[in-house]
Amino acid sequence: MGEPPIIRKLEEAVINRIAAGEVIQRPANAIKEMLENSIDAKSTNIQITVKQGGLKYIQIQDNGTGIRKEDLDIVCERFTTSKLREFEDLSSIATYGFRGEALASISHVAHLTIQSKTEHEKCAYRASFVDGKLTEGPKAVAGNQGTQINVEDLFYNMNVRRAALKSSTEEYQRIVDVVGKYAIHNFSIGFGLKKFNENNDIRTPPNSTVIDNIRTIYGNLIARELISFEIENDPFKFKAHGHMTNINYSTKKFTFLLFINNRLVDCTSLKKCIDQVYTTYLPKHMHPFVYLSLNIDPRNIDVNVHPTKHEVHFLNEDNIVESLSTAIETKLLGSNNSRMFYVQAKLPGVVTEIKESTDKTPNKIYDKDLVRTDAAEQKLDKFFVPADLNLSENSEVAFKADNVKFLEKANDFEHSLNRTSNNSVIIRSSLSEIRNECRLTSVLELRKEIEEQCHKSLRELFAQHVYVGCVKAKLALVQHSTKLYLCNTNRIMEELFYQLVLHHFQNFGTIQFSDAVPVKELARSALDMSETGWTEEDGNKDELASKVQEILTEKGDMLKEYFSIEIDEFGYLKSLPILLENHVPEMGHLPMYILRLATEVDWEHEKKCFKSFARETGIYYAKMLECNLQSSDSWKWIIEHVFYPAIKESFLPPKSFTENAAVLQIADLPHLYKVFERC
């Protein structure tokens, strides 16, 4: 097999050149390292000039604190830095540089000249370096405060690396990309970038703004569609802010500017999650523009991961990524609220502008900006007839007459309304006009939780929506601005009734049964239903039904005082509360409601009791949507004239609605016009 090769120590020059090739991979890396040094030096103006994509010549000039003359001797030696003393300092590092390798690496693959002047020195000093060693100077020259670095013939001694790089044009575009991103994040600093002997390609003034710099670098098309966001999370100790395009903008390439603790980095998982959020709203294979600045506790982040420092590792990465994605999606849902749009008034041809304008010259109004705001003008039923109803001319007339009859019944609380259980009910009183003030801390806390969880953009959507029509009993279409939304009516009504139970606490009207119903019989009927999931192991049905009656009878006084549910001492149910005017819950689901009150409500703890009771009541009162649709069409009238007006008036949609598909945007008028324009 032969003798093994002898292990020898590499010469220092070879070691340094190998290390330099890891840190400086292309001209854009060299400029990034020098840019970060200029920013660390508290510069307010940074000017960059390149030739042949940075391979022939790079000059970067700043007005920062400069480099002292006595430090020029070692400034290009490896591991010399003013930003780090001990390894433990990495846990609180607040500067871009910390390893002391940037200038050393550049000097090993290029000819490097540094000219610098500090505030207290009378003149500037210039020095030249090769392979990390001083070859000329420092010598006194005329110059302004700050530092000027010249890099010539990059990779002159690494022919394979130089040959592997793409064209000078592509290398220059990479430089433009890096400088542009730093200019946006460091908007208080003025940046300039140009080719040798040509005009500036990037020029941003000092003390600018993020949006102004985005407009300068990426164009007004992106800048005018930006929405800002700000996130703060105490459990995972991070803050984030930034700007992202709304759903009116899309492009074939995802432009993602990510700065973590002010350092330009890549995070594949975060980029993928944010892009996934937009897939719901943007056309297929189209992407957004996102600028995100994330600040994490320095103790929770490792910046010493990659030689180029473009990757970092941080604690709770999955949780932070999920929190950011959720917050961005929530913000995106209401992204178009501030845009100007036009609405059509009730009189045909009369158009008014939502936002006041001082310009007396009438603007051209496009069809895509016209929004119908009169729900009575046209209904969804006009355009199609549901197949399952199979309405003929006569049945359509009967349907309208049925609606009129139902309206008369709903407005006259002295009429009896027959329900599926064949029990006759009489509404004795509407919601009380004289309210009893609730002083229970638990109820007040639950009300406050509803307000704190309210999603402001969704609240505006529901408050200003225009009802379009029913798709089916559980789904309806509503319009807001130029967008069409599909709403899960059942899910929304469960939440609305939950809120109404807490809002009307101790102030309910009553629905009184003309014939009281035994609670035990209701519970026994519920146990016979397959959805209950009863098995023999649960016990005898009659005994379980008796236990339900015992529990609710024992709580009878509280149920009557707080919720207007009257159960007498013999276990007979005599009344239910009115949660919403013109609405009586479906009696066919009453047995299951009674059973769940006894089994699902936490009767031991006050706050949990009221919360679970309100939830169960909300679920029951929304069940009317599951009535026999073949036998009656009154449900359509109830949804349009009872439910959605109540939603519009008082509903506070929770933030969870952005995640559980309670509301889905299915069309946007301007985007539909774009599709037709391409056809």
C-alpha positions, 0 to 999 in steps of 0.5 A: 500500500505504500507509505502515507503522505507526510503531514506538513503545516501550510505556509502562512501565505497559503493559509491567508489566501485560502481564508481570503477566498472564503470571505471575499467570494466576489466584488459584491462581498468586498463592497459589503464588507467595506460598506459595513466598516464605513457604517460602523465608523458613523459615516453620514455619506458613503460614495462608491465607484467601480470599474469593470464590475469591481474586478478592475477597480473599487473605490469607497469613500466615507466621512466617518471617524477614520483610522488613526495613523498608528493603527495603519501598520496593522489594519490589514493583518488578520484578526485585528479589530477595534470592535471585539476584545473577548469571545464573550463579546459576541453575545452583545456585539452591536457592530457589523464587523467583529473578526478583523478579516475583511481588509486582510482578506481583500489585501490577499486577493487585490492591491489595497490602498487606504487613505484616512484622516481622523478628527484630531489629525492635521492631515490624512495618511495613505498606506498601501498593502499586499498580503496583509503587510504594509508595503508603502507609507503611511505618508502624509497627504491632503484629505478630508475627514474619513476613509477612502479605500481603493481596491485594484485588480481583484483576484489578480492572483486567483485566476480560477476564481476570476475566470469563474465569475460571470460578466462584469455587467452581472457583477455590477448588478450584484453590487447595485443590489447590495448597496441598494439594500443597505441604502434602504435600511440605513436611510439616515446615511447618504449613499452613492454608487456609479461606474467609473467616469459615469453618472450615479446609478444610486444616489440617496440623500442623508436623512431620507426615509425608507419609502423614499429610498425604496422609491429611488432604488426600486421605483414608484410602482413598488413604493406606492403599494407599500404598507408598513408593519410593526411587531413586538413579541415579549415571549420570544424577545424580538421586535420587527418592522418593515414595509411590504407590498399589498396585494395590488402588486406582484412580480415574477421574482421575490424581492426580500430585504432581511436585516437581523440586528441591522445585518443583511442576512438570508433566512430561507425558512422565513422567506419561504413562509412569507412567500407562502402567505402571499400565494393566497392573494397573488396570481400563480408564480407571482411574488411580493416585495418585502423589507423586514428589519428584525431585532433579536436579543443579542444573547439569542443569536449567533452571528459567527456562522459563515465567513461572509456573515450572510447567515445567522442562527437564533433561538426559537427560530421556528416560533419567531418565523411563525409569529412574523408570518402570522402578523404579516398575513393579518396586516395583509388582509386589510392592506387595501383600506387606505386606497382611493376608490369610487362608488356609484350612488343610487341614482344611475350616472351619479358618481362620488369620490370617497376621498375629498379632492381640491382638484376641480378637474374631474378625473377619468373614472374607470369601470374597475373603480365603480362599486355598487353600494345599494344591496337592493339594486341587484341580488345574487338570486337574479343571476341563477337559481339554485338547482336543489330548490328548482323554483318554478314561476309559481314557486318563486311567487310563493317564495316572495309571499312566504317572505312577506308572511315571515316578516309580519310574524317576526315583527309581531311578537304576539304571534306563535311561531311553529318550530321543528319540535312541534312546540309552540313558543310565544315571544313575550318581550323584546330586549330590555330598554332599561339595562341592568348594569353588570358589575361582575368582574368575570363578565367585564373581563370577558367583554374586554377580551373580545375588544382586545382580540378584535381585528380592526381591518375585519371590523371595518370590512363587516361594518361597511360591507354590502350584502350580495347573497347566499351561496348556501345556508352556511356561506354568503357573499359580501362586498367591501370596496372593490373586493368580494368575500366569501363568509362562513355565516355559521362560524360568524354567527356563533361568534356574534351570539357568543358576544351578544350573550356577554353583552346582554348579560342580565338584560335578555328578553324572553321566549316563553313556551306555551307548554313547558318542556321536561328537561329530562325528556330533552336530555333523553332525546339528545342521548338518542341522537348519533352525534352524541356518541353515547355508548353503554359504557357511559351508563343508562340513558335514563339515569344520565338524563335525570342527572342532566335535569338535576344539574340544570334545576340546581342552577335554575336561579342563576340561569333565570337571573343572568340569562332568562332561562327559566327551569322550575323546581320540577325540571321543566324548561319554560323560557329561553333568552332573546339574543337577537331581534326577529330571531328564534333559535331552531327548536330541533336542536334544543335537546342537544343544547340542554345536554351540552349545558349540563356536560360542557359548561364549567359550573365550578369556576365563575369566569370559565362558567360564563365563557363556556355557557356563552360559547354553547349558547352561541353554537346553539343559536347559530344552528338555525342555519341547518334547518330543512332547506327543502321545506322553507326558504325563510332562512334566506330572509333571516340571513339577509335581513336579520343576521348580516345587519346585526353583523354590520352593526355590532360584531367585533371579529376576532383575530382568529378569523384570519386563520380559520377561513371564516372570511376569504377574499375570492375576487378583486375588481381591478385584478379581474380587469387585468385578467380580461385585458390579457385575454 
